[in-house]
Amino acid sequence: LFNEKANLGRILMSILNRDPQRVAQISDNNGIRMTNGEMVSYAEKIAGGLKQRGCKVGDVVGFVAANGHMLAPTLIACFLLEALTNAMDVNQNEEEVYNIFRITEPKLIFCDAEKVTLVEKVAGRLHNSPTIIVFGENKDENHISIEDLMQEGDDDELRRNILLEACRPIQADYNIICCSSGTTGPQKAVCISYQSIVDEYWYQNVVTSSEGSFFTFSPIFWTVGYLVLLRSIFYGLTRIITTQDFNPELFLNIITKYRVTNTLINPLLLSQVLESPKLSPDTFSSLKKIFCCGNIITEDLVEKLKPFLMSKTKFMIIYGTTEAGAITTYNYNLKGTISVGNLLPGIEGIVIDEEGRRLGPGMVGELCFTAPYRFSGYLKNPEATNAYTTNDGFMRSGDLGFYDEDGLLYVNGRCKDVMKYILAHVSGSEIERVVKKHPSVSDVVAVGIPDEKYSHLPAVLVVLKNRSSVTAEEISDLVAEKLPDSHKLRGGVYFVDKIPVTSTGKVKKVEAEKYAVRMFRCLNLKD
């Protein structure tokens, strides 16, 4: 059963069936508890309904849905049929959803009731006219509810045929389509094999009866959303779910209300939690593991966290990428320096400079990796796929960092042209595009100033045309007028004689950022 060619849906259902009465998940929104047996039953019926509607191996099933109580069985149903799942963020607008769905061309789209209008607009622009299936109250007879779909699929013979087909080796090279972070411009459709997510479980005993639980706000829009779902099933953990967006008080309430034992959280969100007046010395008393990933973990954050960690609580630092999967999982020693740890088994890494030369211990450059399971590429984007790997087959992370003499990996920041401001992805190329339109500007590069609270503050280095003059305030006002608030040049505008570039004409982002950081600190010290 447990091998890399086995059907993921069948694997998950087999584990769930070992303890059918155990609670698989609890929805904080409505209090609904779903047992393992119920999750399997729902998944079989949903798979049957999808099969009746022509869903087959390799078809894409889209999602614009939060972590509702019917999401997990629907995903398992897709895995069972070897349909490719492609989830979007419920907070994305029509254009953002369309830009991915026009690439993936979903045959069916599951969405929350409040997202039906948005999905209708997107579906109307797609040439394949996908079927819309609604989680929640369905008010449109042109669509179908999840309950109606299950009723269509509630057939014993259909169920037996689906389970029989799931016994054969899988055919697809990938099972999940996630969105890239957008750190190199527009988001791309990343093709991911489930093996890259569950690789660590092949060699471990499956735990089917556990008193533990797992909570995260991360949706399946991100790979960590899948990771939490799969880890919970493999380790017998009850998933606590909510459809609400993050806020510190809700996080603390869920942790204490359900006595959560495992949680996964972004460092920037954890920082907000630690500043909440609702936080008390015993709030984290139930936690056995805190998984932290998605951004740089600072010494300041760790110092703030230490007083609230119980002696039994492990602070696990995860580092990885959407394309490569998990790179490191590090049980942080609170008395040690902050790194992301050693590479996981099967991972090989190198650090390269902007000319592509390999660097030694302590030297900062771009982190690149190879993984046991080959990156399947960006869907319908061979140019980006080829650009993502080095000539010798390593995947570019777009992150700056180094390794020490003991092989511990450290992440310093981003070398891609997009930075993070809080949780928003800020496109450096978009900032550059706007600034370059100013008649006095000859050249410009956008960089991010590292910041404890906001992750990065956008800044620009500007080269003016001969005999031209413009003030920093004018440049800042131009960007503020043309782009979203997250793109405002809070890191400053700095005029330079030239932009640092390599021999091949590529901008030396590391050098440019170092200069901007020096200028930012110098000006702030003077202030």
Secondary structure, 3 states (H helix, E strand, C coil): CCCCCCCHHHHHHHHHHCCCCCEEEEECCCCCEEEHHHHHHHHHHHHHHHHHCCCCCCCEEEEECCCCCCHHHHHHHHHHHCCEEEECCCCCCHHHHHHHHHHHCCCEEEEEHHHHHHHHHHHHHCCCCCEEEEECCCCCCCCEEHHHHHHHCCCHHHHHHHHHHCCCCCCCCCCEEEECCCCCCCCCEEEECCHHHHHHHHHCCCCCCCCCEEEECCCCCCHHHHHHHHHHHHCCCEEEECCCCCCHHHHHHHHHHCCCCEEEECHHHHHHHHCCCCCCCCCCCCCCEEEECCCCCCHHHHHHHHHHCCCCCEEEEEEEECCCEEEEEEECCCCCCCCCECECCCCEEEEECCCCCECCCCCCEEEEEECCCCCCCECCCHHHHHHHECCCCCEEEEEEEEECCCCCEEEEEECCCEEEECCEEEEHHHHHHHHHCCCCEEEEEEEEEEECCCEEEEEEEEEECCCCCCCHHHHHHHHHHHCCHHHCCCCEEEECCCCCECCCCCECHHHHHHHHHHHHHHHHHHC
